[in-house]
Amino acid sequence: MHIPWLNIVAFLSKKCLMVKITDMAKVKITQIKSAIGYDKRQKNTLIALGIKKMNQTVEHEATPQILGMAKKVSHLVKIEDVK
């Protein structure tokens, strides 16, 4: 059974999603403090952000998920907005 309006909704949702992705701000996250002695979950959060060693900088889009992870390890990283 084919529902004609279903394809239109999927197309519109993809179009809206693409617009949101291109308009998002970016953030630079730099590790400034060692994770030695901290909880395994915080070390895993750094790895999930893409940080593997000290003074490494990664750039991500400022999604709520990325900002939440950066907030959890804010004592280990420096967060900067990218213009």
Biopython code that builds the backbone (N, CA, C, O; Angstrom):
import numpy as np
from Bio.PDB.StructureBuilder import StructureBuilder

atoms = [
    (1, "MET", "N", (0.843, -1.181, 0.000)),
    (1, "MET", "CA", (0.000, 0.000, 0.000)),
    (1, "MET", "C", (0.885, 1.238, 0.000)),
    (1, "MET", "O", (1.760, 1.370, 0.855)),
    (2, "HIS", "N", (0.675, 2.123, -0.920)),
    (2, "HIS", "CA", (1.469, 3.337, -1.055)),
    (2, "HIS", "C", (0.681, 4.533, -0.515)),
    (2, "HIS", "O", (-0.468, 4.758, -0.895)),
    (3, "ILE", "N", (1.309, 5.279, 0.359)),
    (3, "ILE", "CA", (0.686, 6.488, 0.898)),
    (3, "ILE", "C", (1.392, 7.682, 0.259)),
    (3, "ILE", "O", (2.563, 7.917, 0.555)),
    (4, "PRO", "N", (0.719, 8.446, -0.608)),
    (4, "PRO", "CA", (1.406, 9.505, -1.354)),
    (4, "PRO", "C", (1.977, 10.617, -0.483)),
    (4, "PRO", "O", (3.023, 11.164, -0.832)),
    (5, "TRP", "N", (1.358, 10.974, 0.610)),
    (5, "TRP", "CA", (1.861, 12.076, 1.429)),
    (5, "TRP", "C", (3.070, 11.684, 2.253)),
    (5, "TRP", "O", (3.764, 12.563, 2.764)),
    (6, "LEU", "N", (3.352, 10.393, 2.401)),
    (6, "LEU", "CA", (4.484, 9.941, 3.198)),
    (6, "LEU", "C", (5.811, 10.375, 2.584)),
    (6, "LEU", "O", (6.719, 10.790, 3.304)),
    (7, "ASN", "N", (5.933, 10.283, 1.252)),
    (7, "ASN", "CA", (7.160, 10.702, 0.583)),
    (7, "ASN", "C", (7.391, 12.202, 0.728)),
    (7, "ASN", "O", (8.536, 12.634, 0.867)),
    (8, "ILE", "N", (6.356, 12.984, 0.699)),
    (8, "ILE", "CA", (6.488, 14.430, 0.831)),
    (8, "ILE", "C", (6.980, 14.795, 2.230)),
    (8, "ILE", "O", (7.838, 15.667, 2.368)),
    (9, "VAL", "N", (6.462, 14.155, 3.251)),
    (9, "VAL", "CA", (6.897, 14.426, 4.623)),
    (9, "VAL", "C", (8.363, 14.066, 4.793)),
    (9, "VAL", "O", (9.120, 14.817, 5.408)),
    (10, "ALA", "N", (8.767, 12.923, 4.252)),
    (10, "ALA", "CA", (10.164, 12.508, 4.358)),
    (10, "ALA", "C", (11.065, 13.494, 3.626)),
    (10, "ALA", "O", (12.141, 13.830, 4.122)),
    (11, "PHE", "N", (10.646, 13.960, 2.460)),
    (11, "PHE", "CA", (11.440, 14.924, 1.707)),
    (11, "PHE", "C", (11.548, 16.240, 2.460)),
    (11, "PHE", "O", (12.629, 16.823, 2.544)),
    (12, "LEU", "N", (10.428, 16.711, 3.008)),
    (12, "LEU", "CA", (10.452, 17.970, 3.749)),
    (12, "LEU", "C", (11.295, 17.842, 5.014)),
    (12, "LEU", "O", (12.012, 18.777, 5.373)),
    (13, "SER", "N", (11.222, 16.711, 5.686)),
    (13, "SER", "CA", (12.011, 16.570, 6.902)),
    (13, "SER", "C", (13.495, 16.526, 6.574)),
    (13, "SER", "O", (14.304, 17.063, 7.329)),
    (14, "LYS", "N", (13.874, 15.892, 5.452)),
    (14, "LYS", "CA", (15.283, 15.878, 5.062)),
    (14, "LYS", "C", (15.742, 17.277, 4.679)),
    (14, "LYS", "O", (16.861, 17.674, 5.006)),
    (15, "LYS", "N", (14.886, 18.028, 3.988)),
    (15, "LYS", "CA", (15.251, 19.373, 3.576)),
    (15, "LYS", "C", (15.440, 20.270, 4.797)),
    (15, "LYS", "O", (16.393, 21.047, 4.854)),
    (16, "CYS", "N", (14.553, 20.168, 5.757)),
    (16, "CYS", "CA", (14.679, 20.967, 6.977)),
    (16, "CYS", "C", (15.920, 20.571, 7.755)),
    (16, "CYS", "O", (16.607, 21.432, 8.304)),
    (17, "LEU", "N", (16.214, 19.294, 7.808)),
    (17, "LEU", "CA", (17.384, 18.817, 8.528)),
    (17, "LEU", "C", (18.658, 19.350, 7.894)),
    (17, "LEU", "O", (19.588, 19.733, 8.603)),
    (18, "MET", "N", (18.711, 19.381, 6.562)),
    (18, "MET", "CA", (19.897, 19.886, 5.884)),
    (18, "MET", "C", (20.083, 21.373, 6.147)),
    (18, "MET", "O", (21.215, 21.837, 6.278)),
    (19, "VAL", "N", (19.014, 22.111, 6.223)),
    (19, "VAL", "CA", (19.107, 23.543, 6.507)),
    (19, "VAL", "C", (19.636, 23.765, 7.921)),
    (19, "VAL", "O", (20.458, 24.654, 8.144)),
    (20, "LYS", "N", (19.171, 22.964, 8.873)),
    (20, "LYS", "CA", (19.630, 23.114, 10.247)),
    (20, "LYS", "C", (21.122, 22.779, 10.376)),
    (20, "LYS", "O", (21.840, 23.449, 11.119)),
    (21, "ILE", "N", (21.581, 21.779, 9.682)),
    (21, "ILE", "CA", (22.982, 21.377, 9.780)),
    (21, "ILE", "C", (23.896, 22.470, 9.236)),
    (21, "ILE", "O", (24.937, 22.742, 9.834)),
    (22, "THR", "N", (23.542, 23.100, 8.130)),
    (22, "THR", "CA", (24.404, 24.120, 7.553)),
    (22, "THR", "C", (24.404, 25.406, 8.377)),
    (22, "THR", "O", (25.365, 26.172, 8.306)),
    (23, "ASP", "N", (23.358, 25.663, 9.153)),
    (23, "ASP", "CA", (23.270, 26.894, 9.927)),
    (23, "ASP", "C", (23.857, 26.768, 11.327)),
    (23, "ASP", "O", (23.886, 27.756, 12.060)),
    (24, "MET", "N", (24.323, 25.593, 11.722)),
    (24, "MET", "CA", (24.806, 25.404, 13.086)),
    (24, "MET", "C", (26.159, 26.077, 13.307)),
    (24, "MET", "O", (26.982, 26.171, 12.397)),
    (25, "ALA", "N", (26.362, 26.533, 14.517)),
    (25, "ALA", "CA", (27.641, 27.107, 14.902)),
    (25, "ALA", "C", (28.630, 25.975, 15.169)),
    (25, "ALA", "O", (28.237, 24.822, 15.343)),
    (26, "LYS", "N", (29.884, 26.308, 15.198)),
    (26, "LYS", "CA", (30.915, 25.317, 15.477)),
    (26, "LYS", "C", (31.651, 25.707, 16.749)),
    (26, "LYS", "O", (31.712, 26.881, 17.114)),
    (27, "VAL", "N", (32.212, 24.698, 17.419)),
    (27, "VAL", "CA", (33.021, 24.929, 18.611)),
    (27, "VAL", "C", (34.338, 24.188, 18.471)),
    (27, "VAL", "O", (34.411, 23.118, 17.867)),
    (28, "LYS", "N", (35.377, 24.782, 19.044)),
    (28, "LYS", "CA", (36.681, 24.138, 19.138)),
    (28, "LYS", "C", (36.838, 23.645, 20.564)),
    (28, "LYS", "O", (36.611, 24.396, 21.513)),
    (29, "ILE", "N", (37.225, 22.391, 20.720)),
    (29, "ILE", "CA", (37.421, 21.814, 22.046)),
    (29, "ILE", "C", (38.869, 21.355, 22.134)),
    (29, "ILE", "O", (39.325, 20.556, 21.317)),
    (30, "THR", "N", (39.596, 21.870, 23.138)),
    (30, "THR", "CA", (41.007, 21.553, 23.334)),
    (30, "THR", "C", (41.197, 20.974, 24.723)),
    (30, "THR", "O", (40.715, 21.535, 25.707)),
    (31, "GLN", "N", (41.902, 19.849, 24.804)),
    (31, "GLN", "CA", (42.190, 19.265, 26.116)),
    (31, "GLN", "C", (43.344, 20.036, 26.741)),
    (31, "GLN", "O", (44.411, 20.157, 26.138)),
    (32, "ILE", "N", (43.135, 20.561, 27.951)),
    (32, "ILE", "CA", (44.154, 21.365, 28.620)),
    (32, "ILE", "C", (44.659, 20.712, 29.901)),
    (32, "ILE", "O", (45.632, 21.183, 30.491)),
    (33, "LYS", "N", (44.012, 19.635, 30.338)),
    (33, "LYS", "CA", (44.405, 18.976, 31.565)),
    (33, "LYS", "C", (44.344, 17.469, 31.349)),
    (33, "LYS", "O", (43.478, 16.976, 30.627)),
    (34, "SER", "N", (45.249, 16.750, 31.967)),
    (34, "SER", "CA", (45.308, 15.301, 31.800)),
    (34, "SER", "C", (44.109, 14.619, 32.452)),
    (34, "SER", "O", (43.584, 15.089, 33.461)),
    (35, "ALA", "N", (43.690, 13.516, 31.865)),
    (35, "ALA", "CA", (42.571, 12.746, 32.399)),
    (35, "ALA", "C", (43.029, 11.661, 33.367)),
    (35, "ALA", "O", (42.213, 10.879, 33.856)),
    (36, "ILE", "N", (44.317, 11.609, 33.642)),
    (36, "ILE", "CA", (44.841, 10.617, 34.590)),
    (36, "ILE", "C", (44.260, 10.907, 35.966)),
    (36, "ILE", "O", (44.298, 12.045, 36.435)),
    (37, "GLY", "N", (43.728, 9.885, 36.607)),
    (37, "GLY", "CA", (43.165, 10.025, 37.935)),
    (37, "GLY", "C", (41.681, 10.355, 37.941)),
    (37, "GLY", "O", (41.068, 10.462, 39.003)),
    (38, "TYR", "N", (41.105, 10.515, 36.759)),
    (38, "TYR", "CA", (39.681, 10.800, 36.669)),
    (38, "TYR", "C", (38.915, 9.537, 36.298)),
    (38, "TYR", "O", (39.499, 8.538, 35.879)),
    (39, "ASP", "N", (37.620, 9.603, 36.456)),
    (39, "ASP", "CA", (36.737, 8.477, 36.208)),
    (39, "ASP", "C", (36.840, 7.981, 34.763)),
    (39, "ASP", "O", (37.098, 8.762, 33.848)),
    (40, "LYS", "N", (36.638, 6.694, 34.571)),
    (40, "LYS", "CA", (36.686, 6.079, 33.241)),
    (40, "LYS", "C", (35.643, 6.699, 32.307)),
    (40, "LYS", "O", (35.882, 6.824, 31.106)),
    (41, "ARG", "N", (34.498, 7.084, 32.851)),
    (41, "ARG", "CA", (33.453, 7.692, 32.027)),
    (41, "ARG", "C", (33.917, 9.022, 31.427)),
    (41, "ARG", "O", (33.571, 9.346, 30.291)),
    (42, "GLN", "N", (34.698, 9.787, 32.190)),
    (42, "GLN", "CA", (35.197, 11.052, 31.676)),
    (42, "GLN", "C", (36.252, 10.816, 30.596)),
    (42, "GLN", "O", (36.316, 11.560, 29.618)),
    (43, "LYS", "N", (37.069, 9.796, 30.768)),
    (43, "LYS", "CA", (38.051, 9.447, 29.738)),
    (43, "LYS", "C", (37.339, 9.011, 28.462)),
    (43, "LYS", "O", (37.751, 9.374, 27.360)),
    (44, "ASN", "N", (36.267, 8.231, 28.616)),
    (44, "ASN", "CA", (35.498, 7.789, 27.450)),
    (44, "ASN", "C", (34.801, 8.961, 26.765)),
    (44, "ASN", "O", (34.631, 8.950, 25.546)),
    (45, "THR", "N", (34.398, 9.963, 27.530)),
    (45, "THR", "CA", (33.777, 11.153, 26.945)),
    (45, "THR", "C", (34.782, 11.912, 26.093)),
    (45, "THR", "O", (34.438, 12.398, 25.016)),
    (46, "LEU", "N", (36.015, 12.018, 26.560)),
    (46, "LEU", "CA", (37.058, 12.666, 25.763)),
    (46, "LEU", "C", (37.286, 11.910, 24.457)),
    (46, "LEU", "O", (37.430, 12.517, 23.396)),
    (47, "ILE", "N", (37.318, 10.587, 24.541)),
    (47, "ILE", "CA", (37.503, 9.772, 23.336)),
    (47, "ILE", "C", (36.328, 9.954, 22.384)),
    (47, "ILE", "O", (36.519, 10.036, 21.171)),
    (48, "ALA", "N", (35.113, 10.017, 22.928)),
    (48, "ALA", "CA", (33.927, 10.216, 22.098)),
    (48, "ALA", "C", (33.951, 11.573, 21.399)),
    (48, "ALA", "O", (33.426, 11.717, 20.294)),
    (49, "LEU", "N", (34.552, 12.554, 22.036)),
    (49, "LEU", "CA", (34.707, 13.868, 21.414)),
    (49, "LEU", "C", (35.791, 13.864, 20.345)),
    (49, "LEU", "O", (35.878, 14.802, 19.552)),
    (50, "GLY", "N", (36.617, 12.824, 20.312)),
    (50, "GLY", "CA", (37.678, 12.734, 19.317)),
    (50, "GLY", "C", (39.021, 13.190, 19.824)),
    (50, "GLY", "O", (39.955, 13.361, 19.041)),
    (51, "ILE", "N", (39.135, 13.390, 21.123)),
    (51, "ILE", "CA", (40.391, 13.846, 21.724)),
    (51, "ILE", "C", (41.167, 12.634, 22.211)),
    (51, "ILE", "O", (40.664, 11.844, 23.010)),
    (52, "LYS", "N", (42.412, 12.489, 21.719)),
    (52, "LYS", "CA", (43.216, 11.327, 22.077)),
    (52, "LYS", "C", (44.430, 11.679, 22.922)),
    (52, "LYS", "O", (44.960, 10.815, 23.620)),
    (53, "LYS", "N", (44.887, 12.939, 22.876)),
    (53, "LYS", "CA", (46.062, 13.311, 23.649)),
    (53, "LYS", "C", (45.998, 14.775, 24.069)),
    (53, "LYS", "O", (45.147, 15.533, 23.602)),
    (54, "MET", "N", (46.892, 15.150, 24.941)),
    (54, "MET", "CA", (46.931, 16.507, 25.488)),
    (54, "MET", "C", (47.143, 17.542, 24.394)),
    (54, "MET", "O", (47.826, 17.285, 23.403)),
    (55, "ASN", "N", (46.551, 18.711, 24.584)),
    (55, "ASN", "CA", (46.657, 19.867, 23.688)),
    (55, "ASN", "C", (46.123, 19.605, 22.287)),
    (55, "ASN", "O", (46.383, 20.389, 21.374)),
    (56, "GLN", "N", (45.391, 18.531, 22.104)),
    (56, "GLN", "CA", (44.764, 18.268, 20.812)),
    (56, "GLN", "C", (43.475, 19.072, 20.715)),
    (56, "GLN", "O", (42.717, 19.165, 21.681)),
    (57, "THR", "N", (43.235, 19.645, 19.558)),
    (57, "THR", "CA", (42.035, 20.436, 19.322)),
    (57, "THR", "C", (41.176, 19.747, 18.281)),
    (57, "THR", "O", (41.672, 19.311, 17.242)),
    (58, "VAL", "N", (39.889, 19.651, 18.562)),
    (58, "VAL", "CA", (38.926, 19.118, 17.601)),
    (58, "VAL", "C", (37.842, 20.159, 17.384)),
    (58, "VAL", "O", (37.573, 20.984, 18.257)),
    (59, "GLU", "N", (37.227, 20.114, 16.220)),
    (59, "GLU", "CA", (36.171, 21.059, 15.883)),
    (59, "GLU", "C", (34.898, 20.265, 15.611)),
    (59, "GLU", "O", (34.898, 19.323, 14.818)),
    (60, "HIS", "N", (33.823, 20.654, 16.271)),
    (60, "HIS", "CA", (32.535, 19.992, 16.122)),
    (60, "HIS", "C", (31.448, 21.031, 15.911)),
    (60, "HIS", "O", (31.618, 22.203, 16.244)),
    (61, "GLU", "N", (30.330, 20.586, 15.353)),
    (61, "GLU", "CA", (29.157, 21.443, 15.295)),
    (61, "GLU", "C", (28.565, 21.522, 16.694)),
    (61, "GLU", "O", (28.624, 20.555, 17.454)),
    (62, "ALA", "N", (28.003, 22.654, 17.029)),
    (62, "ALA", "CA", (27.517, 22.907, 18.389)),
    (62, "ALA", "C", (26.128, 22.305, 18.585)),
    (62, "ALA", "O", (25.147, 23.033, 18.739)),
    (63, "THR", "N", (26.049, 20.982, 18.578)),
    (63, "THR", "CA", (24.780, 20.303, 18.838)),
    (63, "THR", "C", (24.612, 20.154, 20.343)),
    (63, "THR", "O", (25.598, 20.232, 21.076)),
    (64, "PRO", "N", (23.405, 19.945, 20.817)),
    (64, "PRO", "CA", (23.205, 19.746, 22.253)),
    (64, "PRO", "C", (24.000, 18.557, 22.804)),
    (64, "PRO", "O", (24.443, 18.583, 23.953)),
    (65, "GLN", "N", (24.178, 17.517, 21.987)),
    (65, "GLN", "CA", (24.918, 16.350, 22.439)),
    (65, "GLN", "C", (26.391, 16.685, 22.664)),
    (65, "GLN", "O", (26.964, 16.311, 23.688)),
    (66, "ILE", "N", (26.997, 17.381, 21.721)),
    (66, "ILE", "CA", (28.410, 17.755, 21.833)),
    (66, "ILE", "C", (28.616, 18.729, 22.986)),
    (66, "ILE", "O", (29.566, 18.586, 23.756)),
    (67, "LEU", "N", (27.738, 19.714, 23.112)),
    (67, "LEU", "CA", (27.868, 20.688, 24.193)),
    (67, "LEU", "C", (27.683, 20.029, 25.559)),
    (67, "LEU", "O", (28.341, 20.413, 26.526)),
    (68, "GLY", "N", (26.800, 19.051, 25.643)),
    (68, "GLY", "CA", (26.608, 18.320, 26.896)),
    (68, "GLY", "C", (27.833, 17.523, 27.281)),
    (68, "GLY", "O", (28.226, 17.503, 28.447)),
    (69, "MET", "N", (28.448, 16.855, 26.293)),
    (69, "MET", "CA", (29.668, 16.092, 26.576)),
    (69, "MET", "C", (30.797, 17.029, 27.006)),
    (69, "MET", "O", (31.545, 16.722, 27.934)),
    (70, "ALA", "N", (30.916, 18.167, 26.332)),
    (70, "ALA", "CA", (31.963, 19.124, 26.682)),
    (70, "ALA", "C", (31.744, 19.691, 28.078)),
    (70, "ALA", "O", (32.708, 19.957, 28.795)),
    (71, "LYS", "N", (30.496, 19.876, 28.469)),
    (71, "LYS", "CA", (30.197, 20.388, 29.802)),
    (71, "LYS", "C", (30.590, 19.379, 30.882)),
    (71, "LYS", "O", (31.059, 19.763, 31.954)),
    (72, "LYS", "N", (30.398, 18.093, 30.599)),
    (72, "LYS", "CA", (30.737, 17.050, 31.574)),
    (72, "LYS", "C", (32.232, 16.982, 31.848)),
    (72, "LYS", "O", (32.642, 16.593, 32.941)),
    (73, "VAL", "N", (33.050, 17.354, 30.871)),
    (73, "VAL", "CA", (34.504, 17.328, 31.065)),
    (73, "VAL", "C", (35.086, 18.739, 30.977)),
    (73, "VAL", "O", (36.230, 18.923, 30.560)),
    (74, "SER", "N", (34.297, 19.721, 31.371)),
    (74, "SER", "CA", (34.718, 21.121, 31.245)),
    (74, "SER", "C", (35.961, 21.443, 32.075)),
    (74, "SER", "O", (36.676, 22.397, 31.772)),
    (75, "HIS", "N", (36.219, 20.660, 33.109)),
    (75, "HIS", "CA", (37.411, 20.882, 33.929)),
    (75, "HIS", "C", (38.669, 20.359, 33.235)),
    (75, "HIS", "O", (39.781, 20.642, 33.682)),
    (76, "LEU", "N", (38.506, 19.600, 32.148)),
    (76, "LEU", "CA", (39.643, 19.049, 31.409)),
    (76, "LEU", "C", (39.856, 19.718, 30.051)),
    (76, "LEU", "O", (40.911, 19.542, 29.442)),
    (77, "VAL", "N", (38.883, 20.474, 29.573)),
    (77, "VAL", "CA", (38.961, 21.029, 28.225)),
    (77, "VAL", "C", (38.698, 22.532, 28.222)),
    (77, "VAL", "O", (38.166, 23.099, 29.176)),
    (78, "LYS", "N", (39.092, 23.153, 27.114)),
    (78, "LYS", "CA", (38.787, 24.550, 26.858)),
    (78, "LYS", "C", (37.864, 24.589, 25.649)),
    (78, "LYS", "O", (38.152, 23.955, 24.634)),
    (79, "ILE", "N", (36.766, 25.321, 25.741)),
    (79, "ILE", "CA", (35.769, 25.373, 24.685)),
    (79, "ILE", "C", (35.757, 26.780, 24.096)),
    (79, "ILE", "O", (35.630, 27.765, 24.824)),
    (80, "GLU", "N", (35.891, 26.868, 22.758)),
    (80, "GLU", "CA", (35.872, 28.156, 22.075)),
    (80, "GLU", "C", (34.862, 28.116, 20.947)),
    (80, "GLU", "O", (34.694, 27.088, 20.291)),
    (81, "ASP", "N", (34.188, 29.238, 20.720)),
    (81, "ASP", "CA", (33.293, 29.363, 19.565)),
    (81, "ASP", "C", (34.116, 29.655, 18.329)),
    (81, "ASP", "O", (35.107, 30.383, 18.391)),
    (82, "VAL", "N", (33.706, 29.087, 17.203)),
    (82, "VAL", "CA", (34.342, 29.364, 15.926)),
    (82, "VAL", "C", (33.410, 30.247, 15.129)),
    (82, "VAL", "O", (32.230, 29.930, 14.980)),
    (83, "LYS", "N", (33.908, 31.320, 14.630)),
    (83, "LYS", "CA", (33.073, 32.276, 13.875)),
    (83, "LYS", "C", (32.964, 31.848, 12.433)),
    (83, "LYS", "O", (32.306, 32.519, 11.638)),
]
sb = StructureBuilder()
sb.init_structure("model")
sb.init_model(0)
sb.init_chain("A")
sb.init_seg("    ")
for serial, (resi, resn, name, xyz) in enumerate(atoms, 1):
    if name == "N":
        sb.init_residue(resn, " ", resi, " ")
    sb.init_atom(name, np.array(xyz, "f"), 0.0, 1.0, " ", f" {name:<3s}", serial, name[0])
structure = sb.get_structure()
